[in-house]
Amino acid sequence: MESVNAKYVSQKISKTRWRPVSHSSLQQPDIFATGSWDNENNKISFWSIGNHGSSDMEDGFEGDPQLLCEHKHDGDVLDLQFLDQDRIVTTSSTGAVTIFRHHQNSETISVSQSWPRVHRYPCDNAPCTGVVCSSPEIVTVGEDGKIIVFRADQEGVVRVIENADSSTIHAVTYLRTTEILTVNSIGQLKLWDFRQQSNSPSQILSLSGDRVPLHCVDRHPNQQHIVATGGQDGMLCVWDVRQGSTPFSLMEAHSAESGVRH
Amino acid sequence: MEELDVEPAITNIPAASDGKHLGFAWGPGDILAYETLYKASSGAKGSGCSFIHEVRKDEDIYSPILRKLFNESHHIFVGLQTIREDLPNKNKKPQFVSISKNYRSVIRACMEELQQVAVSTKDAKVSMQYGNQVSILLAIELIWNLCEVLFIDAAPAGSLLLHLLDWVRLHKADVDEKAREVLQSESPAEHHDYWDVVVSYVLQGRLEEARQMLVKQATLQPAARNMYKLMDTLLTKMPFYNPGGTQTLTEFDVKWRNWHEEVDRCLQDNSFASNRHLEIICRILVGDEDMLLDHKELLGTWYHFLVTRLLFSHPTVKPTELHYYAQSCMTMFLDSRNVPEPLDNILLAAFEFDIHQVIKDCSIALNNWWFVAHLTDLLDHCKLLQSHNLHFGSNLREFLLLEYASGLFTHHSLWQLAVDYFDHCPEFGRVYLELQIERVPLDTERKALKVLRICEQRQMSEQVRSICKIMAMRALRNNRLGSALSWSIRAKDAAFATLISERFLQDYCARGTFSDLDLIDNLGPAMLLSDRLTFLGKYREFHKLYGEKRFSEAAKLLLSLMTAKIAPRSFWMTLLTDALPLLEQKEVIFSADQTHELMFCLEELTSSLNITPGTDGSMQDEDIELTKVELLRLALARNLAMAIVKEGTVET
């Protein structure tokens, strides 16, 4: 019988991610990371729900997440992705992208690498809204409409697609190793092919009718051409990028903005 | 409003230098203070300081542990509001009691956590701060518990004393600690605290435990076995009222009096004269006030004294009689040297069933409206507050909730809780919310969307428009025209959409190409929001048709843009210039009628241009304009000729 555990953590959490487990082990993941937002001091934290630590845990506390370690974060954590077992990438509302390393033996977190203010306007910072990675490559998108490609362990940025979008890009996902898909606040999905040098998308798909902003996107785990998006009106759309520029399935999922994760 | 009878507290601003005049401005919950140029001593001007100091009234909402208190009590509050109104009060009482217990358990949980941190931290300042918060929370829980017993549960005589006993036992935890220490020692009966523990048990009415302790002493003194047996009998026979049983209060009273007489007889007979400790216990059982007062350190507080005294002299006390005893007990306990503290006055007011006084005193004593707001709300639901209209038209409950929620709104993160509080204030809640929600700082789109969602759910269209305009202006300033347009579409703000379209068109005129084609090409039905926007969309469509070489459709579109008056007058020249290549084509695109209309438009344009004296612009500009008009006239004439010929020709 499944049970739901709730725990108050005294901060607003914006994103959580399970730490990836290696394919050879058949365990369920037991460590997850959270990023906070809208606090005076934001932080990222690692939690464990395994039976670590003391064996004299009181009854009723099984499955309660235990805080392992946390680290201060500058600005709201808008998105979070694990790069590999130890490193996690975060994007901030100050436009910075940071890689944190989780040292498991000492249960501490340290900043491994950071690119401050990569997303910005001429005179202001722009929040960086989404990140996706396939080690060692990292792709981020922001409210300034830029797509930026980094490599972990390299100082500068590898590639910038300026003015990729005239409105805010809300989310990004990998379609293939050289192709990404972004969604923006005027309801369009744009396909970008990194093998091409031009700064324009290779394909644009959108829903005919109202320009509902799309907030999140994710790819089908097994079929690379099927993607799902979540919109501002709570509508879940499933698209086939190979054919048609309209979704083949629409579902009324929520009454408000939603997030999509497979 | 009444005058406060306490001196206001003084807060020092450490960073401000001496002798400077400070200016200030009120905020919703804070004061901003700044140094002015004037020196206090002389009127001469000094150098200014570039700092602004923010003085916060309420530190507690920024404490991470207390935050849990606010969140969980918010949850309980919302649940309370949804209790159905139509049930009779009798059925709702257990619900209210359980809600009150929920609130108290939340307070206790917070207290424990604060205590843990206060004990384990190495920072002395933090430890002291948390220690203070723990004692405040203790006091709050004490008051709340008493209010629950007296007001919400409203126990009648008989049960009242039992509840008060529970109340006292809950708040005097050191007895158990001492008892544990004694029992864990080698020979408990010879421990120096042994008799203290026994007497404390008796004072709290825990006679069973007292008897168990006495057994240990009895085994050590076989000679006095009879005395201990007698004491044991007395302790066993003391009657306690059973609310669920069949015994009525009068029957209990009779039984109790009989027992009381028996104890008195034992005292008169000097049965316990040889053992000082047993004599003390016997005197306590008979309700001897002087003996009780002798044990002030064990009692600790005057309200413990009150409850013990009632237990052993008037166990059938009625709620209405409480305040006589309370007042006299407080006077007896606190001799002339001790001044009653605010907590004592609050408890006394509670015993007197003066709810308003309790609330008023708590509001003054605490720096945060949390406690009074939630307690008043609960009491109001129990229909215990008379509708007491305050000067500003709302009642007490609403006033306190509004104050509390306004304080929450100043917090960068807890503002979301405050929204629910405002929702449940029927008179002024909406107005407050409308004013406050516009002032939430919006750093990211995500936060703006959350705020907008709150406004849209409550049909606050003014605020929606205002927030969208803020976001759109910000986007515009950063040259993100697409974002700006999507914000103004969400707000259905036609005026702003017009502004943005103007920017687009200006860009086009300056550079010759459109920026952000992905946006303009995909406007969809949003195009109809404003005329200018429609024009922009249609104009882009014209360019697309031209690019696809669908000339006749392009021509028709172009003409309709001018004749339907969608295009602004300032753009007509550009449109006519765009028409030139269509006119110059080999085949006739514009029909005769269409050409006539174009000519009409040109005449309208030139006549209006001629009216205004062309003082601005150099001679060169005027020349260009004239040349353009000339070219157009020529092209139109030629086209007209060809069109007439073409239309007049009969195909054979």
Interface residues (C-beta under 8 A of the other chain):
Chain A: Y8 S10 Q11 K12 S14 W37 D38 N39 E40 D76 L78 S93 Y121 P122 C123 D124 A126 P127 T129 E143 D144 G145 D165 S166 S167 T168 N184 S185 I186 G187 Q188 K190 I204 S206 S208 G209 D210 R211 P213 Q232 A256 E257
Chain B: Y62 P64 I65 R67 K68 N71 E72 H412 S413 D443 T444 E445 R446 K447 L449 R453 N478 N479 R480 L481 G482 S483 L485 S486 I489 S515 D516 D518 L519 N522 L523 G524 P525 A526
